[in-house]
Amino acid sequence: MRLLLASRNAKKLAELRRIEAFSGVEIIGLDDVAAYPEAPEDGATFEDNALLKAREAVRYTGLAAVADDSGIAVDALNGCPGIFSARWSGRHGDDAANNALLLAQLRDVPESRLTARFVAAAAYADPDGREVVVRGEMPGRLIREPRGEGGFGYDPLFVPDGSDLTAAELAPEQKDAISHRGKALRALAQQIAPYLR
Amino acid sequence: MRLLLASRNAKKLAELRRIEAFSGVEIIGLDDVAAYPEAPEDGATFEDNALLKAREAVRYTGLAAVADDSGIAVDALNGCPGIFSARWSGRHGDDAANNALLLAQLRDVPESRLTARFVAAAAYADPDGREVVVRGEMPGRLIREPRGEGGFGYDPLFVPDGSDLTAAELAPEQKDAISHRGKALRALAQQIAPYLR
């Protein structure tokens, strides 16, 4: 069984491959697929975007596909950056610019209101028209100085509840265990396991 | 009667002076007050911030004071920039940077979801401990290219409902008549008129 992850992110591929429910499934990424078009992520929710990406992947490849959409929801910003997390600064995927902007916006917000959560939606779609979408969350709080070299995105600014380390200071397996994406992907894996046989 | 507007913005002073209910009241701004400290705007709502500023002004000057806090609430951004409007790019008061960032963030959002509203809270406080705070709103939609030379802030990107012009293309009196700040200031003026005699 082959499953396409609709992403070019090597870390996401590695994370998916570490999930037990996917052992025995050959997981490939978009870099393994020829001539894949870039579609705009114009959904209004994480779930919309994950499903849109999974459907696109099925349409262009004919393979069963998993896609995710994730981001950070800051309470003081009414849940923003949210689905705009990766392009918050206007520069898509520029983690340093996105982190710097978020910190600047929150400069005058008191410590006690720096609560946030990472949110991930994980979606599955296949050529038979089956679709599943689930959500995972990791609550925590923001700090004002980045810490840690691991992870990506806003990980260096985020301390998960119950931890003293930032998400960027956690080992990958520690992070998977509590992360929004880990939770969403495991829940998805369980639900779609019957389709992968 | 003297009334302090807790602002250094000449356009806001002029706007307040154009309000009929304030005719006969001498309105001064922070630039007319010596050694006024800059306080952080760390409230969680427009109303909080307007009241905080009005109270500060009373405390430092002993004068009756009016203050406002306003911004643009974009539906696709869950009401952000909101209270962060003036420092959205991290550069306080840099309209060009703030406008450019907002447009970049909304690049992939479909036209139909570019609805927004300007929101203003106007607050009054005086040495006798009286306080009033009111809210005004101007609904409309965003466009993708700035238009117009008037106004300030996000005005060049915003087309009020019922208009084809941006807020930056309206004459000051036209804008006052429909604007969030005009509505809030007129409502405030009516409520505080008895205190100004």
Interface residues (C-beta under 8 A of the other chain):
Chain A: P40 E41 D42 A44 A76 L77 N78 G79 C80 G82 F84 R87 W88 S89 G90 R91 A100 L101 L103 A104 Q105 R107 D108 V109 P110 R113
Chain B: P40 E41 D42 A44 A76 L77 N78 G79 C80 G82 F84 R87 W88 S89 G90 R91 A100 L101 L103 A104 Q105 R107 D108 V109 P110 R113
